């Protein structure tokens, strides 16, 4: 699972709000993850982290771990800003990153990500912008831009296409690369967080269900890779542990969820 910009720092799907809302009206929407822990088999693959999430109803308010804190801002029922703060041993918070979102007709239109916010770079040392276009056939195309931190001039960096079925991202085309996702029939742990379903590929695997297989192909060569993911579920079919494997079959990381 790709980690969200800020809430999870290592690595939705509009269709959820359309296709699953009616069919799953009787589902318990109160089930929300309280903690999310990343566990790596060794220090070379990553640093173990545990994030504690707080809510106001189904709106996420913050995510806090040992050294950082993320604050979420809603306008109405949609997330319009995320802010990341480093937290020192005395509890002092220093803002370092920010993501700002705009919407059009209830769909994500732009995302601006500012990284490395300091006194020298109050708007961020690194600025990236993504513009989304929602087609009538259900696909969503996007263009990524790099933004000059002084002149604010935008330079096209890359573009891609997102394809959804039944509330899940099933294909992501990015330049010469294509990712195809297969899912289980269980509940995604983040599905009930309000407005996460609008953030599209910010979190690559947050659909209605959980990714069990990812297939990568490149048009530049014949390279193909397959990545598998296993889950342990609770009595309500929400995962309590996720184990993600590399293309070679070794464990890359595990995620533990409490609710």
N, C-alpha and C positions, 0 to 999 in steps of 0.2 A: 504494500500500500504506500503510495507516494505520500509523504507527509505534507500537510498543508503549509503554505508559506510560512506561517509563523507559529501556529498552534503546535505543529509537529515539524521539526526542522531537518529531516533527512530526505526524502523525495520531496458537474453533478447535474446534476444532470437535469436540465430543464424538463426532460420528458417525465421525470418522477412526478412533478407537480401537475402534470396533465394526465398521465396514464394510470398512475397508481393511487391518486387521491380518491377517486370514485370507487375503484374496485376494492380498496382496503379501508373504507371508511370506518369499519368496526374494529380495526387494529388498535392496540394500546399504544398511544403516542407518547406516553409518559416515560417509556424506557429510554434512558439516556446514559451514556458512559460517564462514570464518575472519575475514573482514572484510566490512563492509557500508558503502558510501560513498554519501551523498546528494549529488547535484550539481544545482544550480539554475541556470537560464539568466541570472538576474540577482539582485542582492542584495535586491530588493523581494519576491521570492517565497520566499526563505529563505537560510539560511547553510549553505554546504557543510560536511559533517561526514564523518568516517571513524571507524567503530567497530570495535574489535578484540575478538573473542569468544574466551573460554577455556572449556574443558569438562573434566569428569571423566567419561569415557565419553561417553554421550549426554546427560548432565546439564549444562546450562549453568551455569557458575560465575560469570562476570562479563562485562560489556561495558564497554569503556573507550574514551573518546575524548579529545580534547585537554584538555577542561575538566571532565569529569565521569566518574563511575564508577558502575556498577550492579552490585549484588551480589544473587544469587539464592539463596534457601534452600529446600531440599527437605526434606520429611518423608516418608520412604520414597521413593516414586517420583513424588510430586506436588509442584509448586511451592506453597509456603505463604507466601512473603514475597519482595518485591522492595524493595530499599533503594537510594536514589539519593544520591550524594555529589557536591558540588562539589569540584573539586581545584584548588588555587591553584598559582602558579608554583613554590612551594617543596615541592609535593607533599602539602600538608596537606589532609586530607579532612574535609568538613563535611556532615553529613547534612541533606538538604533535603526529601525526599519518601519516601513509603513506601506500599506496597500489601500488604494481608494477605488471604489467601484461606482459606475453609473449604469442606469438601466433605461430601457426603452420598451414600452408596452409590456412591462413585467418581465423582460428578458435582459440578461447581462449584455451591455453594449461595450463598455470599456473597463479596463483594469490598468491602473498605474501603480507600479511597484518602485518604491524608493528605498535603496539600501545604503548603509553607511552614513546615516544622518549624524552630523557633528556640527560644532560651531563653525568650522571652516566650510562645511557642505550642509547648510540647513535644509536644502531640498533633496539631499542624498548625493553621495559620490557617484552612485550608479543608479540610473533611472531607466526603467523599461515600461513600455506601453503595449497593450494588446487590444485590438479592435475586433469585435465579433459581428458576424452577419448570419442571421437566422433564416435559412431557406424554407420555402413552403413544403419541401419534401422531408423535413425533419432533420436534415444535416445542418451543421453549423461550421462555417469556415471562419478562420481567424488569421490575422497578420500581427506578427510581433515586430516592434520597433525598438531600437535603442535611441535614447534621448540624451542629447548633449547637456551636461549639468550646468553649463554656463549660458549657451545660446538658446537652449531648449529646442534646437533643430532635431527633427526626427529622421532616422535612417532605417529603412526596412531591413530586418534581420532574417526573418523566416516566416513561413506560413503553413497552415495545416487545415485539416478537415476532421471534424468529430461526427461520428455516426452512432445513433442510439436506437435501441430496441427494448421495449418493455421496461423502461426506466433505467437501463444500464448502458454504459458506453461499450459498444461492441467492436468499434474500429477507430483507430487514431492514425491518420496519415500526417506525417510531419516531414516535409522535404522528400528525401529519397527513402525514408523509413516508414514502415507500416507495422502497427501493433494491433493484434486481434485478441480480444478478451472473451473467455468463456466463464460462466457463472454457475454457482449452486442455486438452490431454491430457498435458502435460509435468509434471515434478516441481516442487513448490513448494520454494524454497530452505530453508525452515524446518521442513519436515515431519518431519525426523528428530530434532529437539530434544525430549527427553523431557518430557512434560506440557504442552507448548505447545498440544496438541490439546484440553486441558481448559479453556483460558482464554477460550473462546468469543469474544465480540466485542471483547475487549481488543485483538486484532489482527484487523481486519475481513477481511483477505484471506489468511489463512494456511490454507487448506484443503489438500487432497491435491494440487490443481493450482493454476494461476495465473489470476487474473482478467484477461480481455481486454476486457470491456465492462461498464460500469456504467450503468444507466438509473435516473434519479431522477424521481419524480413526486410532486406535492403535491396533496392533496385540497382544499386551500384555494383553488386556482386551477388554471388549465390548464397551468401551467409544467411542461415536461419537458426534461430535459437528459441528454445521452449523453456518457460519458467513455470514451475508448479507451486501451488499454495494449498496447504492443508489447514483444517480448522477443527477445534473442539467447541461444541455448542452447549449452552445451558438448556434448561427445560422449556424455555420460550423461543428456542431456535436462534438465539443471538450468540455470536462467537465469544468465548472467553479466552481463547488462545489461537493465534494465527502463526503458522510457520511457513516462511517463504524460502524457496530454494533457488540456487543459481542455475544457470544453464547446464552446469556440470553435475548437478544433483546434490551439492553440499548446501547446508543451511546458511543463508545470508543473514537472517535476523528472525526474531520472534516478537510478536506483540501480544501483550496480556491486557484484557479488558475487565474492569469491574463496573457494575451498574448500580 
